[in-house]
């Protein structure tokens, strides 16, 4: 009887120990982030020899926008502010707010069209 009791106890301990959750080992790959490197083929004579191609505005600088483009952007910014204010108006119903937004967009488009039409007449 004593042997049977010891065997059952040892089986219970082994079963309980094997049912324990073991920590999973997570293997993560090593990630390196770098800039892409492209081969230089150049434009000119032969295989990459000669003068390279330079964009019209070298070194990442862009051309300055024209006065008309800056005025158009100012009009768009002004009307975007008015449109956001009309959308946030709490004294109007939803239908009235949508109508006001449509009106402001039409006014903006008309103001831009008038600016383009009359820009060179100045």
C-alpha positions as CSV (number, residue, x, y, z in Angstrom):
1,X,0.0,0.0,0.0
2,X,2.8,2.3,0.9
3,X,4.5,1.7,-2.5
4,X,1.2,2.4,-4.4
5,X,0.8,5.7,-2.5
6,X,4.4,6.8,-3.3
7,X,3.9,5.9,-6.9
8,X,0.7,7.9,-7.2
9,X,2.3,10.9,-5.4
10,X,5.3,10.9,-7.7
11,X,3.0,10.6,-10.8
12,X,1.0,13.6,-9.5
13,X,4.1,15.7,-8.9
14,X,5.5,14.9,-12.4
15,X,2.2,15.7,-14.0
16,X,1.9,18.9,-12.1
17,X,5.4,20.0,-12.9
18,X,5.0,19.2,-16.6
19,X,1.8,21.2,-16.8
20,X,3.5,24.4,-15.6
21,X,3.8,27.2,-18.2
22,X,7.3,27.7,-19.4
23,X,8.3,31.1,-20.7
24,X,8.4,31.2,-24.5
25,X,11.6,32.3,-26.1
26,X,11.0,35.0,-28.7
27,X,13.6,35.3,-31.4
28,X,13.5,38.7,-33.2
29,X,15.6,39.4,-36.2
30,X,18.0,42.2,-36.1
31,X,16.7,45.1,-38.2
32,X,18.9,47.8,-39.8
33,X,17.4,50.9,-41.3
34,X,19.5,52.7,-43.8
35,X,19.1,54.9,-46.9
36,X,18.9,53.1,-50.2
37,X,21.9,53.2,-52.4
38,X,21.4,53.5,-56.1
39,X,24.1,52.9,-58.8
40,X,25.4,55.9,-60.6
41,X,25.0,55.6,-64.4
42,X,25.4,59.2,-65.3
43,X,24.4,60.9,-68.5
44,X,27.0,61.5,-71.0
45,X,29.6,59.5,-72.7
46,X,29.7,55.7,-72.3
47,X,29.0,53.8,-69.1
48,X,28.8,56.5,-66.5
49,X,31.7,58.5,-67.8
50,X,31.2,62.1,-68.7
51,X,29.1,64.8,-67.2
52,X,26.2,63.8,-64.8
53,X,22.7,65.2,-65.2
54,X,21.9,68.0,-62.8
55,X,18.3,68.9,-62.1
56,X,17.3,72.5,-62.9
57,X,17.4,73.4,-59.1
58,X,20.3,71.5,-57.7
59,X,20.9,70.6,-54.1
60,X,17.3,70.1,-53.2
61,X,16.2,73.8,-53.6
62,X,13.0,74.5,-55.4
63,X,12.1,77.6,-57.3
64,X,10.3,80.3,-55.5
65,X,6.5,80.4,-56.3
66,X,5.3,83.3,-58.4
67,X,3.4,86.2,-56.9
68,X,0.1,84.8,-58.4
69,X,0.7,81.4,-56.8
70,X,1.3,83.0,-53.4
71,X,-1.9,85.1,-53.8
72,X,-3.9,82.1,-54.7
73,X,-2.5,80.2,-51.7
74,X,-3.5,83.2,-49.5
75,X,-7.1,83.1,-50.9
76,X,-7.3,79.4,-50.3
77,X,-6.0,79.7,-46.7
78,X,-8.5,82.6,-46.0
79,X,-11.5,80.6,-47.3
80,X,-10.4,77.4,-45.6
81,X,-10.5,79.3,-42.3
82,X,-14.0,80.7,-43.2
83,X,-15.2,77.2,-44.2
84,X,-13.9,75.7,-40.9
85,X,-15.7,78.4,-39.0
86,X,-18.9,77.8,-40.9
87,X,-18.7,74.0,-40.1
88,X,-18.2,74.8,-36.4
89,X,-21.1,77.3,-36.2
90,X,-23.6,76.1,-33.6
91,X,-26.3,78.7,-34.3
92,X,-27.1,77.1,-37.7
93,X,-28.8,73.9,-38.6
94,X,-26.9,71.2,-40.4
95,X,-28.5,72.0,-43.7
96,X,-27.7,75.7,-43.3
97,X,-24.0,74.9,-42.5
98,X,-23.7,72.7,-45.6
99,X,-25.3,75.4,-47.7
100,X,-22.9,78.1,-46.2
101,X,-19.9,75.8,-46.9
102,X,-21.0,75.4,-50.6
103,X,-21.4,79.1,-50.9
104,X,-17.9,79.8,-49.5
105,X,-16.4,77.2,-51.8
106,X,-18.0,78.8,-54.8
107,X,-16.8,82.3,-53.7
108,X,-13.3,80.9,-53.3
109,X,-13.3,79.4,-56.8
110,X,-14.7,82.6,-58.2
111,X,-12.0,84.7,-56.4
112,X,-9.2,82.5,-57.7
113,X,-10.7,82.6,-61.2
114,X,-10.9,86.4,-61.1
115,X,-7.3,86.7,-59.8
116,X,-6.1,84.5,-62.7
117,X,-8.1,86.4,-65.3
118,X,-7.0,89.9,-64.1
119,X,-3.4,89.1,-62.9
120,X,-1.7,90.1,-66.1
121,X,-3.9,93.2,-66.7
122,X,-2.4,95.0,-63.8
